[in-house]
């Protein structure tokens, strides 16, 4: 029989994202993030800096594994100051799908750029049955530190044509900054809007009680794929 012929090696697709963070009562900060993807593999390197108060370099990797029932995505991240974290998320189904996830860290110093609890469980559902739209609803909640933190997301990804995609993420959060019952219980609604056009994209977010502090954050990002 004929030997299967391997095709040309797949190029690495890069995504570069500079982000600016403006937060009430906090010095402005920026982050630079470069991701590279090839086949099911994605790796990234990022650097966050808030003046001379806090800076952190991070490295990460994830693998998007296609399975008969859907998709499984394990990820690992290391950051300076001794931080280690990992998570696994599963998407079960295609036209209609369920979402499950689990995450753990070693609780070392880390500026959380996910803005959701990292020591968490995730559950939700979604659909691709709508025209040109993927809709998902999920909640991420702290299941380790006793903070009561919960963040519920409604995310719509709308693709009106081959070049353009809009992503709207409306989220509601509630919980405490730490496990002390005397800590203030905060709750608020935020939104993230992302516009993709070909190689380019831009994102803006309004986040009340960012990372469950008393501060409001505005995030602005723009970048490109190459």
Number of C-alpha atoms within 10 A of each C-alpha: 3 4 5 6 6 6 6 6 7 9 10 14 13 16 18 20 18 18 19 17 17 16 18 13 10 12 12 14 19 18 19 17 18 17 19 18 18 14 12 11 14 18 18 18 18 18 17 20 16 15 11 8 8 11 17 17 16 18 18 18 18 19 19 16 15 12 12 8 12 14 17 18 17 17 18 18 18 18 20 15 13 11 17 20 19 19 19 18 19 22 22 19 17 14 11 15 17 18 19 18 19 19 22 18 17 11 13 13 13 19 15 11 10 8 12 20 23 22 20 21 21 22 18 18 17 22 17 15 12 10 9 12 17 18 18 20 19 18 22 24 23 20 19 15 13 14 21 17 25 22 21 21 21 17 20 19 18 18 16 12 9 8 11 15 18 18 19 19 18 18 19 17 24 19 24 22 20 17 14 10 11 8 12 14 16 16 16 15 16 18 17 18 17 18 18 18 14 12 12 16 20 18 19 17 19 18 23 22 23 21 22 25 15 14 14 18 21 16 17 19 18 17 18 16 15 10
